[in-house]
């Protein structure tokens, strides 16, 4: 009985833990054209930059710097 409880608990933790993993997305406000890092995908007011989110904030920051949409225009 005790082994069954332990196995069930471990299985539950294994299945549920990815739901609590935090993702970092690069999003842009279409009206101001400013990009930011968010832990939510687009909520309808912000556009997702790129095709996916990132597991760490550092990766999202690097993606924001590399994104063409997020680069400030250079004065000519």
PQR file with spaces between the fields and no chain letter, atoms N, CA, C, O and H, PARSE charges and radii, in Angstrom:
ATOM       1  N    UNK     1       0.814   -1.190    0.000 -0.4000 1.5000
ATOM       2  CA   UNK     1       0.000    0.000    0.000 -0.0000 2.0000
ATOM       3  C    UNK     1       0.861    1.259    0.000  0.5500 1.7000
ATOM       4  O    UNK     1       0.586    2.209   -0.733 -0.5500 1.4000
ATOM       5  N    UNK     2       1.893    1.257    0.820 -0.4000 1.5000
ATOM       6  CA   UNK     2       2.758    2.421    0.919 -0.0000 2.0000
ATOM       7  C    UNK     2       3.499    2.649   -0.394  0.5500 1.7000
ATOM       8  O    UNK     2       3.677    3.797   -0.800 -0.5500 1.4000
ATOM       9  H    UNK     2       2.116    0.485    1.415  0.4000 1.0000
ATOM      10  N    UNK     3       3.933    1.593   -1.064 -0.4000 1.5000
ATOM      11  CA   UNK     3       4.639    1.722   -2.338 -0.0000 2.0000
ATOM      12  C    UNK     3       3.696    2.304   -3.392  0.5500 1.7000
ATOM      13  O    UNK     3       4.107    3.138   -4.198 -0.5500 1.4000
ATOM      14  H    UNK     3       3.789    0.660   -0.734  0.4000 1.0000
ATOM      15  N    UNK     4       2.485    1.884   -3.389 -0.4000 1.5000
ATOM      16  CA   UNK     4       1.492    2.402   -4.331 -0.0000 2.0000
ATOM      17  C    UNK     4       1.288    3.910   -4.130  0.5500 1.7000
ATOM      18  O    UNK     4       1.188    4.660   -5.100 -0.5500 1.4000
ATOM      19  H    UNK     4       2.151    1.206   -2.735  0.4000 1.0000
ATOM      20  N    UNK     5       1.226    4.342   -2.882 -0.4000 1.5000
ATOM      21  CA   UNK     5       1.067    5.762   -2.571 -0.0000 2.0000
ATOM      22  C    UNK     5       2.279    6.564   -3.046  0.5500 1.7000
ATOM      23  O    UNK     5       2.117    7.643   -3.615 -0.5500 1.4000
ATOM      24  H    UNK     5       1.307    3.733   -2.094  0.4000 1.0000
ATOM      25  N    UNK     6       3.477    6.055   -2.822 -0.4000 1.5000
ATOM      26  CA   UNK     6       4.698    6.741   -3.247 -0.0000 2.0000
ATOM      27  C    UNK     6       4.755    6.830   -4.765  0.5500 1.7000
ATOM      28  O    UNK     6       5.068    7.889   -5.310 -0.5500 1.4000
ATOM      29  H    UNK     6       3.609    5.178   -2.360  0.4000 1.0000
ATOM      30  N    UNK     7       4.459    5.744   -5.448 -0.4000 1.5000
ATOM      31  CA   UNK     7       4.489    5.734   -6.912 -0.0000 2.0000
ATOM      32  C    UNK     7       3.443    6.706   -7.468  0.5500 1.7000
ATOM      33  O    UNK     7       3.731    7.447   -8.408 -0.5500 1.4000
ATOM      34  H    UNK     7       4.204    4.884   -5.005  0.4000 1.0000
ATOM      35  N    UNK     8       2.275    6.711   -6.918 -0.4000 1.5000
ATOM      36  CA   UNK     8       1.213    7.617   -7.361 -0.0000 2.0000
ATOM      37  C    UNK     8       1.606    9.073   -7.138  0.5500 1.7000
ATOM      38  O    UNK     8       1.372    9.919   -8.002 -0.5500 1.4000
ATOM      39  H    UNK     8       2.041    6.109   -6.154  0.4000 1.0000
ATOM      40  N    UNK     9       2.192    9.366   -6.006 -0.4000 1.5000
ATOM      41  CA   UNK     9       2.633   10.726   -5.706 -0.0000 2.0000
ATOM      42  C    UNK     9       3.719   11.174   -6.677  0.5500 1.7000
ATOM      43  O    UNK     9       3.667   12.291   -7.191 -0.5500 1.4000
ATOM      44  H    UNK     9       2.383    8.679   -5.304  0.4000 1.0000
ATOM      45  N    UNK    10       4.690   10.325   -6.930 -0.4000 1.5000
ATOM      46  CA   UNK    10       5.756   10.672   -7.872 -0.0000 2.0000
ATOM      47  C    UNK    10       5.215   10.877   -9.281  0.5500 1.7000
ATOM      48  O    UNK    10       5.640   11.793   -9.985 -0.5500 1.4000
ATOM      49  H    UNK    10       4.732    9.417   -6.512  0.4000 1.0000
ATOM      50  N    UNK    11       4.305   10.050   -9.682 -0.4000 1.5000
ATOM      51  CA   UNK    11       3.695   10.194  -11.003 -0.0000 2.0000
ATOM      52  C    UNK    11       2.925   11.510  -11.102  0.5500 1.7000
ATOM      53  O    UNK    11       3.001   12.199  -12.119 -0.5500 1.4000
ATOM      54  H    UNK    11       3.960    9.305   -9.110  0.4000 1.0000
ATOM      55  N    UNK    12       2.205   11.848  -10.080 -0.4000 1.5000
ATOM      56  CA   UNK    12       1.458   13.100  -10.058 -0.0000 2.0000
ATOM      57  C    UNK    12       2.392   14.305  -10.127  0.5500 1.7000
ATOM      58  O    UNK    12       2.127   15.251  -10.870 -0.5500 1.4000
ATOM      59  H    UNK    12       2.144   11.288   -9.254  0.4000 1.0000
ATOM      60  N    UNK    13       3.463   14.282   -9.374 -0.4000 1.5000
ATOM      61  CA   UNK    13       4.447   15.368   -9.400 -0.0000 2.0000
ATOM      62  C    UNK    13       5.081   15.477  -10.781  0.5500 1.7000
ATOM      63  O    UNK    13       5.283   16.581  -11.287 -0.5500 1.4000
ATOM      64  H    UNK    13       3.679   13.514   -8.771  0.4000 1.0000
ATOM      65  N    UNK    14       5.389   14.363  -11.380 -0.4000 1.5000
ATOM      66  CA   UNK    14       6.002   14.347  -12.707 -0.0000 2.0000
ATOM      67  C    UNK    14       5.074   14.936  -13.762  0.5500 1.7000
ATOM      68  O    UNK    14       5.531   15.651  -14.654 -0.5500 1.4000
ATOM      69  H    UNK    14       5.226   13.466  -10.969  0.4000 1.0000
ATOM      70  N    UNK    15       3.799   14.652  -13.675 -0.4000 1.5000
ATOM      71  CA   UNK    15       2.825   15.119  -14.667 -0.0000 2.0000
ATOM      72  C    UNK    15       2.459   16.586  -14.453  0.5500 1.7000
ATOM      73  O    UNK    15       2.286   17.319  -15.427 -0.5500 1.4000
ATOM      74  H    UNK    15       3.428   14.071  -12.950  0.4000 1.0000
ATOM      75  N    UNK    16       2.340   17.025  -13.219 -0.4000 1.5000
ATOM      76  CA   UNK    16       1.864   18.368  -12.919 -0.0000 2.0000
ATOM      77  C    UNK    16       2.978   19.414  -12.934  0.5500 1.7000
ATOM      78  O    UNK    16       2.693   20.578  -13.217 -0.5500 1.4000
ATOM      79  H    UNK    16       2.481   16.430  -12.427  0.4000 1.0000
ATOM      80  N    UNK    17       4.201   19.066  -12.651 -0.4000 1.5000
ATOM      81  CA   UNK    17       5.272   20.056  -12.523 -0.0000 2.0000
ATOM      82  C    UNK    17       5.521   20.887  -13.773  0.5500 1.7000
ATOM      83  O    UNK    17       5.842   22.065  -13.619 -0.5500 1.4000
ATOM      84  H    UNK    17       4.432   18.120  -12.422  0.4000 1.0000
ATOM      85  N    UNK    18       5.402   20.380  -14.999 -0.4000 1.5000
ATOM      86  CA   UNK    18       5.597   21.264  -16.157 -0.0000 2.0000
ATOM      87  C    UNK    18       4.573   22.388  -16.237  0.5500 1.7000
ATOM      88  O    UNK    18       4.849   23.421  -16.848 -0.5500 1.4000
ATOM      89  H    UNK    18       5.141   19.423  -15.125  0.4000 1.0000
ATOM      90  N    UNK    19       3.420   22.219  -15.646 -0.4000 1.5000
ATOM      91  CA   UNK    19       2.402   23.268  -15.663 -0.0000 2.0000
ATOM      92  C    UNK    19       2.845   24.486  -14.854  0.5500 1.7000
ATOM      93  O    UNK    19       2.369   25.596  -15.094 -0.5500 1.4000
ATOM      94  H    UNK    19       3.196   21.380  -15.150  0.4000 1.0000
ATOM      95  N    UNK    20       3.745   24.289  -13.905 -0.4000 1.5000
ATOM      96  CA   UNK    20       4.220   25.388  -13.083 -0.0000 2.0000
ATOM      97  C    UNK    20       5.511   26.002  -13.607  0.5500 1.7000
ATOM      98  O    UNK    20       6.012   26.967  -13.029 -0.5500 1.4000
ATOM      99  H    UNK    20       4.132   23.387  -13.709  0.4000 1.0000
ATOM     100  N    UNK    21       6.053   25.464  -14.683 -0.4000 1.5000
ATOM     101  CA   UNK    21       7.284   26.008  -15.257 -0.0000 2.0000
ATOM     102  C    UNK    21       7.000   27.378  -15.836  0.5500 1.7000
ATOM     103  O    UNK    21       5.972   27.593  -16.478 -0.5500 1.4000
ATOM     104  H    UNK    21       5.647   24.680  -15.152  0.4000 1.0000
ATOM     105  N    UNK    22       7.904   28.289  -15.608 -0.4000 1.5000
ATOM     106  CA   UNK    22       7.723   29.645  -16.082 -0.0000 2.0000
ATOM     107  C    UNK    22       8.396   29.821  -17.428  0.5500 1.7000
ATOM     108  O    UNK    22       9.511   29.348  -17.643 -0.5500 1.4000
ATOM     109  H    UNK    22       8.739   28.114  -15.086  0.4000 1.0000
ATOM     110  N    UNK    23       7.713   30.501  -18.328 -0.4000 1.5000
ATOM     111  CA   UNK    23       8.268   30.809  -19.635 -0.0000 2.0000
ATOM     112  C    UNK    23       8.348   32.327  -19.775  0.5500 1.7000
ATOM     113  O    UNK    23       7.559   33.062  -19.181 -0.5500 1.4000
ATOM     114  H    UNK    23       6.807   30.886  -18.153  0.4000 1.0000
ATOM     115  N    UNK    24       9.301   32.774  -20.559 -0.4000 1.5000
ATOM     116  CA   UNK    24       9.489   34.195  -20.796 -0.0000 2.0000
ATOM     117  C    UNK    24       9.324   34.460  -22.289  0.5500 1.7000
ATOM     118  O    UNK    24       9.987   33.834  -23.117 -0.5500 1.4000
ATOM     119  H    UNK    24       9.942   32.177  -21.041  0.4000 1.0000
ATOM     120  N    UNK    25       8.444   35.382  -22.621 -0.4000 1.5000
ATOM     121  CA   UNK    25       8.138   35.692  -24.014 -0.0000 2.0000
ATOM     122  C    UNK    25       8.556   37.121  -24.327  0.5500 1.7000
ATOM     123  O    UNK    25       8.546   37.988  -23.453 -0.5500 1.4000
ATOM     124  H    UNK    25       7.905   35.890  -21.949  0.4000 1.0000
ATOM     125  N    UNK    26       8.919   37.356  -25.572 -0.4000 1.5000
ATOM     126  CA   UNK    26       9.198   38.701  -26.049 -0.0000 2.0000
ATOM     127  C    UNK    26       7.913   39.189  -26.702  0.5500 1.7000
ATOM     128  O    UNK    26       7.434   38.592  -27.666 -0.5500 1.4000
ATOM     129  H    UNK    26       8.927   36.652  -26.282  0.4000 1.0000
ATOM     130  N    UNK    27       7.355   40.274  -26.175 -0.4000 1.5000
ATOM     131  CA   UNK    27       6.111   40.818  -26.705 -0.0000 2.0000
ATOM     132  C    UNK    27       6.302   42.293  -27.047  0.5500 1.7000
ATOM     133  O    UNK    27       7.171   42.971  -26.498 -0.5500 1.4000
ATOM     134  H    UNK    27       7.744   40.759  -25.392  0.4000 1.0000
ATOM     135  N    UNK    28       5.467   42.771  -27.970 -0.4000 1.5000
ATOM     136  CA   UNK    28       5.561   44.154  -28.412 -0.0000 2.0000
ATOM     137  C    UNK    28       4.190   44.819  -28.342  0.5500 1.7000
ATOM     138  O    UNK    28       3.177   44.228  -28.716 -0.5500 1.4000
ATOM     139  H    UNK    28       4.761   42.220  -28.416  0.4000 1.0000
ATOM     140  N    UNK    29       4.177   46.048  -27.860 -0.4000 1.5000
ATOM     141  CA   UNK    29       2.970   46.856  -27.865 -0.0000 2.0000
ATOM     142  C    UNK    29       2.853   47.452  -29.264  0.5500 1.7000
ATOM     143  O    UNK    29       3.725   48.226  -29.661 -0.5500 1.4000
ATOM     144  H    UNK    29       5.000   46.529  -27.556  0.4000 1.0000
ATOM     145  N    UNK    30       1.811   47.122  -30.028 -0.4000 1.5000
ATOM     146  CA   UNK    30       1.715   47.593  -31.410 -0.0000 2.0000
ATOM     147  C    UNK    30       1.613   49.109  -31.560  0.5500 1.7000
ATOM     148  O    UNK    30       2.058   49.658  -32.568 -0.5500 1.4000
ATOM     149  H    UNK    30       1.104   46.494  -29.706  0.4000 1.0000
ATOM     150  N    UNK    31       1.041   49.785  -30.584 -0.4000 1.5000
ATOM     151  CA   UNK    31       0.890   51.237  -30.711 -0.0000 2.0000
ATOM     152  C    UNK    31       2.175   51.993  -30.413  0.5500 1.7000
ATOM     153  O    UNK    31       2.461   52.999  -31.063 -0.5500 1.4000
ATOM     154  H    UNK    31       0.680   49.339  -29.765  0.4000 1.0000
ATOM     155  N    UNK    32       2.956   51.528  -29.440 -0.4000 1.5000
ATOM     156  CA   UNK    32       4.200   52.225  -29.091 -0.0000 2.0000
ATOM     157  C    UNK    32       5.434   51.591  -29.713  0.5500 1.7000
ATOM     158  O    UNK    32       6.506   52.195  -29.720 -0.5500 1.4000
ATOM     159  H    UNK    32       2.724   50.711  -28.912  0.4000 1.0000
ATOM     160  N    UNK    33       5.289   50.365  -30.241 -0.4000 1.5000
ATOM     161  CA   UNK    33       6.391   49.599  -30.849 -0.0000 2.0000
ATOM     162  C    UNK    33       7.490   49.260  -29.848  0.5500 1.7000
ATOM     163  O    UNK    33       8.614   48.954  -30.248 -0.5500 1.4000
ATOM     164  H    UNK    33       4.418   49.874  -30.235  0.4000 1.0000
ATOM     165  N    UNK    34       7.183   49.309  -28.558 -0.4000 1.5000
ATOM     166  CA   UNK    34       8.161   48.951  -27.528 -0.0000 2.0000
ATOM     167  C    UNK    34       8.039   47.465  -27.204  0.5500 1.7000
ATOM     168  O    UNK    34       6.939   46.926  -27.087 -0.5500 1.4000
ATOM     169  H    UNK    34       6.271   49.557  -28.233  0.4000 1.0000
ATOM     170  N    UNK    35       9.186   46.821  -27.063 -0.4000 1.5000
ATOM     171  CA   UNK    35       9.221   45.407  -26.722 -0.0000 2.0000
ATOM     172  C    UNK    35       9.548   45.240  -25.244  0.5500 1.7000
ATOM     173  O    UNK    35      10.232   46.067  -24.641 -0.5500 1.4000
ATOM     174  H    UNK    35      10.079   47.259  -27.158  0.4000 1.0000
ATOM     175  N    UNK    36       9.041   44.152  -24.679 -0.4000 1.5000
ATOM     176  CA   UNK    36       9.365   43.833  -23.288 -0.0000 2.0000
ATOM     177  C    UNK    36       9.328   42.324  -23.110  0.5500 1.7000
ATOM     178  O    UNK    36       8.826   41.589  -23.961 -0.5500 1.4000
ATOM     179  H    UNK    36       8.485   43.481  -25.169  0.4000 1.0000
ATOM     180  N    UNK    37       9.869   41.883  -21.989 -0.4000 1.5000
ATOM     181  CA   UNK    37       9.855   40.473  -21.628 -0.0000 2.0000
ATOM     182  C    UNK    37       8.645   40.256  -20.718  0.5500 1.7000
ATOM     183  O    UNK    37       8.445   40.989  -19.749 -0.5500 1.4000
ATOM     184  H    UNK    37      10.277   42.480  -21.297  0.4000 1.0000
ATOM     185  N    UNK    38       7.856   39.257  -21.039 -0.4000 1.5000
ATOM     186  CA   UNK    38       6.657   38.970  -20.260 -0.0000 2.0000
ATOM     187  C    UNK    38       6.624   37.486  -19.930  0.5500 1.7000
ATOM     188  O    UNK    38       7.159   36.664  -20.674 -0.5500 1.4000
ATOM     189  H    UNK    38       8.019   38.662  -21.826  0.4000 1.0000
ATOM     190  N    UNK    39       5.997   37.150  -18.820 -0.4000 1.5000
ATOM     191  CA   UNK    39       5.848   35.731  -18.497 -0.0000 2.0000
ATOM     192  C    UNK    39       4.505   35.200  -18.988  0.5500 1.7000
ATOM     193  O    UNK    39       4.104   34.093  -18.632 -0.5500 1.4000
ATOM     194  H    UNK    39       5.562   37.818  -18.216  0.4000 1.0000
ATOM     195  N    UNK    40       3.816   35.987  -19.800 -0.4000 1.5000
ATOM     196  CA   UNK    40       2.562   35.566  -20.417 -0.0000 2.0000
ATOM     197  C    UNK    40       2.685   35.726  -21.927  0.5500 1.7000
ATOM     198  O    UNK    40       3.356   36.633  -22.418 -0.5500 1.4000
ATOM     199  H    UNK    40       4.142   36.887  -20.089  0.4000 1.0000
ATOM     200  N    UNK    41       2.027   34.833  -22.648 -0.4000 1.5000
ATOM     201  CA   UNK    41       1.936   35.021  -24.083 -0.0000 2.0000
ATOM     202  C    UNK    41       0.989   36.188  -24.338  0.5500 1.7000
ATOM     203  O    UNK    41       0.415   36.736  -23.397 -0.5500 1.4000
ATOM     204  H    UNK    41       1.482   34.096  -22.249  0.4000 1.0000
ATOM     205  N    UNK    42       0.826   36.561  -25.567 -0.4000 1.5000
ATOM     206  CA   UNK    42      -0.014   37.697  -25.922 -0.0000 2.0000
ATOM     207  C    UNK    42      -1.406   37.563  -25.322  0.5500 1.7000
ATOM     208  O    UNK    42      -2.031   36.505  -25.394 -0.5500 1.4000
ATOM     209  H    UNK    42       1.292   36.115  -26.332  0.4000 1.0000
ATOM     210  N    UNK    43      -1.873   38.642  -24.735 -0.4000 1.5000
ATOM     211  CA   UNK    43      -3.224   38.650  -24.156 -0.0000 2.0000
ATOM     212  C    UNK    43      -4.214   39.360  -25.072  0.5500 1.7000
ATOM     213  O    UNK    43      -5.320   39.695  -24.650 -0.5500 1.4000
ATOM     214  H    UNK    43      -1.365   39.501  -24.677  0.4000 1.0000
ATOM     215  N    UNK    44      -3.826   39.587  -26.313 -0.4000 1.5000
ATOM     216  CA   UNK    44      -4.682   40.271  -27.264 -0.0000 2.0000
ATOM     217  C    UNK    44      -4.273   41.712  -27.490  0.5500 1.7000
ATOM     218  O    UNK    44      -4.570   42.280  -28.540 -0.5500 1.4000
ATOM     219  H    UNK    44      -2.927   39.314  -26.656  0.4000 1.0000
ATOM     220  N    UNK    45      -3.595   42.314  -26.521 -0.4000 1.5000
ATOM     221  CA   UNK    45      -3.143   43.688  -26.693 -0.0000 2.0000
ATOM     222  C    UNK    45      -1.675   43.746  -27.097  0.5500 1.7000
ATOM     223  O    UNK    45      -1.220   44.755  -27.636 -0.5500 1.4000
ATOM     224  H    UNK    45      -3.353   41.852  -25.667  0.4000 1.0000
ATOM     225  N    UNK    46      -0.936   42.681  -26.845 -0.4000 1.5000
ATOM     226  CA   UNK    46       0.486   42.630  -27.178 -0.0000 2.0000
ATOM     227  C    UNK    46       0.731   41.572  -28.239  0.5500 1.7000
ATOM     228  O    UNK    46       0.058   40.542  -28.264 -0.5500 1.4000
ATOM     229  H    UNK    46      -1.305   41.861  -26.408  0.4000 1.0000
ATOM     230  N    UNK    47       1.702   41.828  -29.121 -0.4000 1.5000
ATOM     231  CA   UNK    47       2.063   40.862  -30.155 -0.0000 2.0000
ATOM     232  C    UNK    47       3.256   40.046  -29.688  0.5500 1.7000
ATOM     233  O    UNK    47       4.212   40.592  -29.136 -0.5500 1.4000
ATOM     234  H    UNK    47       2.248   42.665  -29.100  0.4000 1.0000
ATOM     235  N    UNK    48       3.202   38.748  -29.908 -0.4000 1.5000
ATOM     236  CA   UNK    48       4.316   37.862  -29.608 -0.0000 2.0000
ATOM     237  C    UNK    48       5.363   38.036  -30.697  0.5500 1.7000
ATOM     238  O    UNK    48       5.053   37.927  -31.883 -0.5500 1.4000
ATOM     239  H    UNK    48       2.425   38.304  -30.357  0.4000 1.0000
ATOM     240  N    UNK    49       6.591   38.304  -30.304 -0.4000 1.5000
ATOM     241  CA   UNK    49       7.698   38.429  -31.245 -0.0000 2.0000
ATOM     242  C    UNK    49       8.393   37.074  -31.295  0.5500 1.7000
ATOM     243  O    UNK    49       8.759   36.523  -30.257 -0.5500 1.4000
ATOM     244  H    UNK    49       6.843   38.393  -29.340  0.4000 1.0000
ATOM     245  N    UNK    50       8.575   36.541  -32.489 -0.4000 1.5000
ATOM     246  CA   UNK    50       9.163   35.218  -32.636 -0.0000 2.0000
ATOM     247  C    UNK    50       8.073   34.163  -32.646  0.5500 1.7000
ATOM     248  O    UNK    50       6.883   34.474  -32.704 -0.5500 1.4000
ATOM     249  H    UNK    50       8.278   36.988  -33.332  0.4000 1.0000
ATOM     250  N    UNK    51       8.497   32.921  -32.588 -0.4000 1.5000
ATOM     251  CA   UNK    51       7.531   31.830  -32.693 -0.0000 2.0000
ATOM     252  C    UNK    51       7.259   31.130  -31.374  0.5500 1.7000
ATOM     253  O    UNK    51       6.319   30.340  -31.279 -0.5500 1.4000
ATOM     254  H    UNK    51       9.463   32.669  -32.540  0.4000 1.0000
ATOM     255  N    UNK    52       8.059   31.402  -30.358 -0.4000 1.5000
ATOM     256  CA   UNK    52       7.855   30.703  -29.098 -0.0000 2.0000
ATOM     257  C    UNK    52       8.392   31.526  -27.937  0.5500 1.7000
ATOM     258  O    UNK    52       8.950   32.607  -28.124 -0.5500 1.4000
ATOM     259  H    UNK    52       8.822   32.043  -30.435  0.4000 1.0000
ATOM     260  N    UNK    53       8.213   30.995  -26.745 -0.4000 1.5000
ATOM     261  CA   UNK    53       8.741   31.604  -25.526 -0.0000 2.0000
ATOM     262  C    UNK    53      10.024   30.877  -25.128  0.5500 1.7000
ATOM     263  O    UNK    53      10.393   29.873  -25.737 -0.5500 1.4000
ATOM     264  H    UNK    53       7.760   30.116  -26.593  0.4000 1.0000
ATOM     265  N    UNK    54      10.690   31.389  -24.111 -0.4000 1.5000
ATOM     266  CA   UNK    54      12.001   30.877  -23.706 -0.0000 2.0000
ATOM     267  C    UNK    54      11.969   30.434  -22.253  0.5500 1.7000
ATOM     268  O    UNK    54      11.229   30.997  -21.447 -0.5500 1.4000
ATOM     269  H    UNK    54      10.390   32.205  -23.617  0.4000 1.0000
ATOM     270  N    UNK    55      12.772   29.421  -21.911 -0.4000 1.5000
ATOM     271  CA   UNK    55      12.750   28.903  -20.538 -0.0000 2.0000
ATOM     272  C    UNK    55      13.414   29.820  -19.513  0.5500 1.7000
ATOM     273  O    UNK    55      13.128   29.723  -18.320 -0.5500 1.4000
ATOM     274  H    UNK    55      13.374   28.963  -22.566  0.4000 1.0000
ATOM     275  N    UNK    56      14.306   30.716  -19.972 -0.4000 1.5000
ATOM     276  CA   UNK    56      14.974   31.617  -19.033 -0.0000 2.0000
ATOM     277  C    UNK    56      14.835   33.059  -19.490  0.5500 1.7000
ATOM     278  O    UNK    56      14.651   33.331  -20.677 -0.5500 1.4000
ATOM     279  H    UNK    56      14.538   30.794  -20.942  0.4000 1.0000
ATOM     280  N    UNK    57      14.924   33.975  -18.543 -0.4000 1.5000
ATOM     281  CA   UNK    57      14.833   35.399  -18.862 -0.0000 2.0000
ATOM     282  C    UNK    57      16.034   35.845  -19.692  0.5500 1.7000
ATOM     283  O    UNK    57      15.900   36.721  -20.546 -0.5500 1.4000
ATOM     284  H    UNK    57      15.073   33.754  -17.579  0.4000 1.0000
ATOM     285  N    UNK    58      17.205   35.254  -19.453 -0.4000 1.5000
ATOM     286  CA   UNK    58      18.393   35.634  -20.218 -0.0000 2.0000
ATOM     287  C    UNK    58      18.238   35.297  -21.698  0.5500 1.7000
ATOM     288  O    UNK    58      18.646   36.077  -22.559 -0.5500 1.4000
ATOM     289  H    UNK    58      17.313   34.542  -18.759  0.4000 1.0000
ATOM     290  N    UNK    59      17.653   34.146  -21.996 -0.4000 1.5000
ATOM     291  CA   UNK    59      17.419   33.776  -23.394 -0.0000 2.0000
ATOM     292  C    UNK    59      16.415   34.723  -24.040  0.5500 1.7000
ATOM     293  O    UNK    59      16.571   35.093  -25.203 -0.5500 1.4000
ATOM     294  H    UNK    59      17.321   33.513  -21.297  0.4000 1.0000
ATOM     295  N    UNK    60      15.393   35.115  -23.298 -0.4000 1.5000
ATOM     296  CA   UNK    60      14.398   36.047  -23.826 -0.0000 2.0000
ATOM     297  C    UNK    60      15.016   37.421  -24.077  0.5500 1.7000
ATOM     298  O    UNK    60      14.694   38.073  -25.070 -0.5500 1.4000
ATOM     299  H    UNK    60      15.266   34.814  -22.352  0.4000 1.0000
ATOM     300  N    UNK    61      15.899   37.862  -23.183 -0.4000 1.5000
ATOM     301  CA   UNK    61      16.575   39.151  -23.380 -0.0000 2.0000
ATOM     302  C    UNK    61      17.456   39.119  -24.619  0.5500 1.7000
ATOM     303  O    UNK    61      17.502   40.090  -25.374 -0.5500 1.4000
ATOM     304  H    UNK    61      16.161   37.332  -22.377  0.4000 1.0000
ATOM     305  N    UNK    62      18.151   38.016  -24.833 -0.4000 1.5000
ATOM     306  CA   UNK    62      18.991   37.881  -26.027 -0.0000 2.0000
ATOM     307  C    UNK    62      18.128   37.883  -27.288  0.5500 1.7000
ATOM     308  O    UNK    62      18.515   38.467  -28.300 -0.5500 1.4000
ATOM     309  H    UNK    62      18.114   37.227  -24.219  0.4000 1.0000
ATOM     310  N    UNK    63      16.977   37.242  -27.235 -0.4000 1.5000
ATOM     311  CA   UNK    63      16.065   37.220  -28.382 -0.0000 2.0000
ATOM     312  C    UNK    63      15.505   38.612  -28.647  0.5500 1.7000
ATOM     313  O    UNK    63      15.326   39.001  -29.801 -0.5500 1.4000
ATOM     314  H    UNK    63      16.663   36.768  -26.412  0.4000 1.0000
ATOM     315  N    UNK    64      15.228   39.357  -27.593 -0.4000 1.5000
ATOM     316  CA   UNK    64      14.722   40.726  -27.760 -0.0000 2.0000
ATOM     317  C    UNK    64      15.765   41.607  -28.435  0.5500 1.7000
ATOM     318  O    UNK    64      15.430   42.414  -29.302 -0.5500 1.4000
ATOM     319  H    UNK    64      15.373   39.041  -26.655  0.4000 1.0000
ATOM     320  N    UNK    65      17.018   41.459  -28.044 -0.4000 1.5000
ATOM     321  CA   UNK    65      18.086   42.242  -28.661 -0.0000 2.0000
ATOM     322  C    UNK    65      18.276   41.888  -30.127  0.5500 1.7000
ATOM     323  O    UNK    65      18.621   42.746  -30.940 -0.5500 1.4000
ATOM     324  H    UNK    65      17.290   40.804  -27.339  0.4000 1.0000
ATOM     325  N    UNK    66      18.052   40.624  -30.465 -0.4000 1.5000
ATOM     326  CA   UNK    66      18.259   40.163  -31.840 -0.0000 2.0000
ATOM     327  C    UNK    66      17.052   40.413  -32.745  0.5500 1.7000
ATOM     328  O    UNK    66      17.191   40.404  -33.968 -0.5500 1.4000
ATOM     329  H    UNK    66      17.772   39.926  -29.805  0.4000 1.0000
ATOM     330  N    UNK    67      15.888   40.633  -32.173 -0.4000 1.5000
ATOM     331  CA   UNK    67      14.671   40.787  -32.972 -0.0000 2.0000
ATOM     332  C    UNK    67      14.693   42.106  -33.746  0.5500 1.7000
ATOM     333  O    UNK    67      14.943   43.170  -33.180 -0.5500 1.4000
ATOM     334  H    UNK    67      15.774   40.640  -31.179  0.4000 1.0000
ATOM     335  N    UNK    68      14.432   42.016  -35.022 -0.4000 1.5000
ATOM     336  CA   UNK    68      14.411   43.197  -35.886 -0.0000 2.0000
ATOM     337  C    UNK    68      13.301   44.149  -35.450  0.5500 1.7000
ATOM     338  O    UNK    68      13.479   45.367  -35.487 -0.5500 1.4000
ATOM     339  H    UNK    68      14.229   41.151  -35.482  0.4000 1.0000
ATOM     340  N    UNK    69      12.161   43.604  -35.041 -0.4000 1.5000
ATOM     341  CA   UNK    69      11.019   44.426  -34.643 -0.0000 2.0000
ATOM     342  C    UNK    69      11.301   45.258  -33.397  0.5500 1.7000
ATOM     343  O    UNK    69      10.662   46.287  -33.176 -0.5500 1.4000
ATOM     344  H    UNK    69      12.016   42.615  -35.011  0.4000 1.0000
ATOM     345  N    UNK    70      12.251   44.815  -32.587 -0.4000 1.5000
ATOM     346  CA   UNK    70      12.521   45.492  -31.320 -0.0000 2.0000
ATOM     347  C    UNK    70      13.706   46.453  -31.380  0.5500 1.7000
ATOM     348  O    UNK    70      14.012   47.114  -30.387 -0.5500 1.4000
ATOM     349  H    UNK    70      12.770   43.979  -32.766  0.4000 1.0000
ATOM     350  N    UNK    71      14.366   46.540  -32.514 -0.4000 1.5000
ATOM     351  CA   UNK    71      15.531   47.400  -32.612 -0.0000 2.0000
ATOM     352  C    UNK    71      15.085   48.840  -32.834  0.5500 1.7000
ATOM     353  O    UNK    71      14.148   49.114  -33.584 -0.5500 1.4000
ATOM     354  H    UNK    71      14.118   46.003  -33.321  0.4000 1.0000
ATOM     355  N    UNK    72      15.773   49.741  -32.168 -0.4000 1.5000
ATOM     356  CA   UNK    72      15.458   51.152  -32.314 -0.0000 2.0000
ATOM     357  C    UNK    72      15.972   51.630  -33.665  0.5500 1.7000
ATOM     358  O    UNK    72      17.062   51.246  -34.089 -0.5500 1.4000
ATOM     359  H    UNK    72      16.534   49.520  -31.559  0.4000 1.0000
ATOM     360  N    UNK    73      15.192   52.464  -34.341 -0.4000 1.5000
ATOM     361  CA   UNK    73      15.649   52.955  -35.645 -0.0000 2.0000
ATOM     362  C    UNK    73      16.887   53.842  -35.485  0.5500 1.7000
ATOM     363  O    UNK    73      16.983   54.660  -34.571 -0.5500 1.4000
ATOM     364  H    UNK    73      14.306   52.776  -33.997  0.4000 1.0000
ATOM     365  N    UNK    74      17.815   53.649  -36.398 -0.4000 1.5000
ATOM     366  CA   UNK    74      19.030   54.448  -36.357 -0.0000 2.0000
ATOM     367  C    UNK    74      18.792   55.743  -37.122  0.5500 1.7000
ATOM     368  O    UNK    74      18.191   55.747  -38.196 -0.5500 1.4000
ATOM     369  H    UNK    74      17.738   52.985  -37.141  0.4000 1.0000
ATOM     370  N    UNK    75      19.272   56.838  -36.549 -0.4000 1.5000
ATOM     371  CA   UNK    75      19.133   58.130  -37.226 -0.0000 2.0000
ATOM     372  C    UNK    75      20.062   58.169  -38.427  0.5500 1.7000
ATOM     373  O    UNK    75      21.232   57.793  -38.347 -0.5500 1.4000
ATOM     374  H    UNK    75      19.760   56.834  -35.676  0.4000 1.0000
ATOM     375  N    UNK    76      19.519   58.625  -39.525 -0.4000 1.5000
ATOM     376  CA   UNK    76      20.327   58.677  -40.739 -0.0000 2.0000
ATOM     377  C    UNK    76      20.842   60.052  -40.994  0.5500 1.7000
ATOM     378  O    UNK    76      21.545   60.275  -41.980 -0.5500 1.4000
ATOM     379  H    UNK    76      18.569   58.930  -39.590  0.4000 1.0000
